[in-house]
């Protein structure tokens, strides 16, 4: 009896379920709601799996020292590789410029074809004639009193004794100098004007024509017998050969060499060859001062 009752109940429930399913299938609004709910459930499940994946990865990183080491080494490898690429590029640029600036560049410039090739190489390396102003800074300690170092520097006509490539400097007046020098194998002349000159402190100048240059040399006493000389120069490179020399760092080595030779000159003499203790401000000389040589 109980078996028949349970069988009858199952049949009745199945019939009711079938009837309900038929009604729900005919209800469009319900179907849309059911589909939306199902899609929402799928997205929720996917988000849950992603979160579980991230949490699992974080937990693994926190607990797995070997994995952390491998990731760290990988990142360092990427960084080292990038640095090697940058160093290789800089090294290639420098070596190529040095070669071009030397005999190879001079030989290539002999013929029109050579000049075209050289120009193309410079343009390819990104250091063509449009190179911006160059600034060179250098410093040197000299074993003489600050007044001796300053006084010797005021003897501009002695510059060819220690400045590479300078053929002649003529003192036109207290504030103007005429320069004759060889730059990148070419002879150049220009006038420069002294803007500031203060005894035992600094001298600043700027070109009036020709080469676009300006500079400042300062003098700092370190003790009664030692002086620190700082030289800062800026100029606009003109033409391919000057641009090559600038990019290759030849100008920097030249300025440092000039200071080294000045050091040898003034320390070997232990006294200046002349002096001018006048003061110049804004390109104008103090009327009470005159230039003298000893």
Buried (B, 14 or more C-beta within 10 A) or exposed (E): EEEEEEEEEEEEEEEEEEEEEEEEEEEEEEEEEEEEEEEEEEEEEEEEEEEEEEEEEEEEEEEEEEEEEEEEEEEEEEEEEEEEEEEEEEEEBEEBBBBBBEEBBBEBBEEEEBEEBBBEBBEEBEBBEEBEEBEBEBEBEBBBBBBBBBBBBBBBBBBBEBBEBBBEBEBEEBBBBBBBBEBBEEEBEBBBBBBBBBBBEBBBBBBEEBBBBBBBBBBBBEEEEBBBBBBBBBBBBBEBBBBBBBBBEBBBBBBBBBBEBBBEBBEEEEEBBBBBBBBBEEBEBEEEBEBEEE
